[in-house]
Amino acid sequence: MTSKKWRLLVAFLLGTFLHVNAQQNLERKPSQLRANISLLGLGANYELRLAKFTTLNLDAELGMGLSYSSGMYTGSHWGYALVPDFSAGVRQYYNIARRERKGKRIDNNAGSFFTLRGGYITSPIASNEYYTEGGYAYFVPAWGMQRSWGKHFSFEAQFGIRFSPVEYSDGAINALDARLKVGYVIF
């Protein structure tokens, strides 16, 4: 091959690479706002990119708790509470580049991540007598995944352990933390 053909080939490949990279970078937004529906609640989520695969995640949710108890002497009781939950966390996505290489979707930060999340659950805004606990802070290290459905819908699952200074009736201060959300990406 002549020198001119090599230069044309290199220019074509470089142009193609830069064009594809520019398109793929547009798919991952610098920030996104979502409205979420979880298993027992509603919320809003704002995710801001701090670095290439690191984001700051802010959540505000109105969660619902339900319980049922039955005893021979006390009878049966239903308990409920509507509780605001505010949290912030840092997410480290670890497989976005691999998903991109395999041709999978990466828009709306579709990928798997590790997160460290801290938050505060306030006192219930509505409840019956069985939920009288005041607010408390918590910390959750977790693993999660986020996937895109179409252009505006997303699914998120998170699993971790919640550490809290609040001691429950059985003496435990740690609990499993599982979150399943379907969200609508506003921007």
C-alpha angles and dihedrals in degrees: 000000000000123000092251092055091049091052091049091048092049091046091050094049093044091048091048092048093049092046092051092045092050091051093048093048089055090058093063106065122212088235140359138195120209136184109215138201113199131185092273107010155024129249152153127241132195119193121190123189112234098173137355095288101009126089139178110230122200120189134186115182141170104213130189126217123199129187139171127197132179130187136170093239102028100043123218123315136185118210128195139171138180107213131181114225123192121187143164128195146164118239125201111198111207108180108039093105091050092048089051092051090051091051095248123143118275099168116124088022094293104184146086123284148176116228140190108204131180126185152151128243111203128212113284116276090205128016145128125249094281094069108057100134117131125229125291142182124241142184125212129188105194149163119229147166133213125197135182126232111193118322100308109024127083139179124211132186126182130181126185147119120278115218116197137164089227113103114217125215091268091052095253121136096179127069139174112263118207125171127185117181139173112200142188113220106225095183 
